[in-house]
Amino acid sequence: MRATQPSVGYEEVYYKLGRYTLGKDAVNKKFDDWCEANGQLEAASAGSGARLDDPASFTCELPVGSETGESVAAMKTVVVGPGGSLYLTDGHHTLTSFFETPDGGPELHVRLRVVANYATLTQQEFFKRMEANRWVWPRDPEGTPVPVTDLPKSLGLSRFQDDRYRSLLYFARDIGYTPGTRPFQEFFWGTWVRESRAADLADWDPKSLPSYLDTVEKISRAQSALPANSTVADGLTAGELGALAEWNAGKAADKGEFAKLSVPYAEAKPGKLAYALRYKDAHGIG
């Protein structure tokens, strides 16, 4: 599986791994994520011995062969490139989390949705087509161009650079913007954060839940304050990139998605940030 971006937001992967290994869900979230990625909605059941690398050990809401338009739309996507190589255009974080989790790994099987077949093109023609479709993000975390020949040839955290802006934008989902409007959406927003300095990140402490929440709030409030027709990055507007008209969908800070994000690990249903920080602490990650 070849990547179409040189970096991921490590913190999103840490959240997923924290949820998979330290989770408090009745059915482990990793089975929900696998079923969704496989076009089968969510997990229906998973016993105590269920493992991702043994799909017979758990069940999904939809059996294979009964997929719907909704279930197929949620699958991760690839483009078939020269020689039949598969280039991932959506799902780098989820599949990297599967790669890194103890019952996953590089041999884990999951279906993908093919959005285009360019197997007959030359490498040069292929990447021209990919860039024209905005299906590749050849920039490092500071916005410096990366040769497409240097993009990762496989998944796993060690193959990617860490993009802290991409991490922040992940946690701002449904608070400052609606995700899913286009590939690499968070990277476009990350470019805006880095270049516009829309929010002061000087005091951001990625080890502290209050500090992290404060930084996410600053960024997401700046997103929702943008006029829909204002340019964010690469000619794309705030509206095209899903900016919400009202911060936190018009709800107070103790309601809605921001409230969910704020819940500490000690509670029954911790927030995403709490899982990420707990996982980092458990594994000695700075």
Secondary structure in CASP SS format (residue, H / E / C, confidence):
PFRMAT SS
TARGET T0000
AUTHOR 0000-0000-0000
METHOD secondary structure of the structure
MODEL  1
M C 1.00
R E 1.00
A C 1.00
T C 1.00
Q C 1.00
P C 1.00
S E 1.00
V E 1.00
G C 1.00
Y H 1.00
E H 1.00
E H 1.00
V H 1.00
Y H 1.00
Y H 1.00
K H 1.00
L H 1.00
G H 1.00
R H 1.00
Y H 1.00
T H 1.00
L H 1.00
G C 1.00
K C 1.00
D C 1.00
A C 1.00
V C 1.00
N C 1.00
K H 1.00
K H 1.00
F H 1.00
D H 1.00
D H 1.00
W H 1.00
C H 1.00
E H 1.00
A H 1.00
N C 1.00
G C 1.00
Q C 1.00
L C 1.00
E C 1.00
A E 1.00
A E 1.00
S E 1.00
A E 1.00
G C 1.00
S C 1.00
G C 1.00
A C 1.00
R E 1.00
L C 1.00
D C 1.00
D E 1.00
P H 1.00
A H 1.00
S H 1.00
F E 1.00
T E 1.00
C E 1.00
E C 1.00
L C 1.00
P C 1.00
V C 1.00
G C 1.00
S C 1.00
E C 1.00
T C 1.00
G H 1.00
E H 1.00
S H 1.00
V H 1.00
A H 1.00
A C 1.00
M C 1.00
K C 1.00
T E 1.00
V E 1.00
V E 1.00
V E 1.00
G C 1.00
P H 1.00
G H 1.00
G H 1.00
S C 1.00
L E 1.00
Y E 1.00
L E 1.00
T E 1.00
D E 1.00
G C 1.00
H H 1.00
H H 1.00
T H 1.00
L H 1.00
T H 1.00
S H 1.00
F H 1.00
F H 1.00
E H 1.00
T C 1.00
P C 1.00
D C 1.00
G C 1.00
G C 1.00
P C 1.00
E C 1.00
L C 1.00
H C 1.00
V C 1.00
R C 1.00
L C 1.00
R E 1.00
V E 1.00
V E 1.00
A E 1.00
N E 1.00
Y C 1.00
A C 1.00
T C 1.00
L C 1.00
T C 1.00
Q H 1.00
Q H 1.00
E H 1.00
F H 1.00
F H 1.00
K H 1.00
R H 1.00
M H 1.00
E H 1.00
A H 1.00
N C 1.00
R C 1.00
W C 1.00
V C 1.00
W C 1.00
P C 1.00
R E 1.00
D C 1.00
P C 1.00
E C 1.00
G C 1.00
T C 1.00
P E 1.00
V C 1.00
P C 1.00
V H 1.00
T H 1.00
D H 1.00
L C 1.00
P C 1.00
K C 1.00
S C 1.00
L C 1.00
G C 1.00
L H 1.00
S H 1.00
R H 1.00
F C 1.00
Q E 1.00
D E 1.00
D C 1.00
R H 1.00
Y H 1.00
R H 1.00
S H 1.00
L H 1.00
L H 1.00
Y H 1.00
F H 1.00
A C 1.00
R E 1.00
D C 1.00
I C 1.00
G C 1.00
Y E 1.00
T C 1.00
P C 1.00
G C 1.00
T C 1.00
R C 1.00
P C 1.00
F C 1.00
Q H 1.00
E H 1.00
F H 1.00
F H 1.00
W H 1.00
G H 1.00
T H 1.00
W H 1.00
V H 1.00
R H 1.00
E H 1.00
S H 1.00
R C 1.00
A C 1.00
A C 1.00
D C 1.00
L C 1.00
A C 1.00
D C 1.00
W C 1.00
D C 1.00
P C 1.00
K C 1.00
S C 1.00
L H 1.00
P H 1.00
S H 1.00
Y H 1.00
L H 1.00
D H 1.00
T H 1.00
V H 1.00
E H 1.00
K H 1.00
I H 1.00
S H 1.00
R H 1.00
A H 1.00
Q H 1.00
S H 1.00
A C 1.00
L C 1.00
P C 1.00
A C 1.00
N C 1.00
S C 1.00
T E 1.00
V E 1.00
A E 1.00
D C 1.00
G C 1.00
L E 1.00
T E 1.00
A C 1.00
G C 1.00
E C 1.00
L C 1.00
G C 1.00
A E 1.00
L C 1.00
A C 1.00
E C 1.00
W H 1.00
N H 1.00
A H 1.00
G H 1.00
K C 1.00
A C 1.00
A C 1.00
D C 1.00
K C 1.00
G H 1.00
E H 1.00
F H 1.00
A H 1.00
K H 1.00
L H 1.00
S H 1.00
V C 1.00
P C 1.00
Y C 1.00
A C 1.00
E C 1.00
A C 1.00
K C 1.00
P C 1.00
G C 1.00
K H 1.00
L H 1.00
A H 1.00
Y H 1.00
A H 1.00
L H 1.00
R H 1.00
Y H 1.00
K H 1.00
D H 1.00
A H 1.00
H C 1.00
G C 1.00
I C 1.00
G C 1.00
END
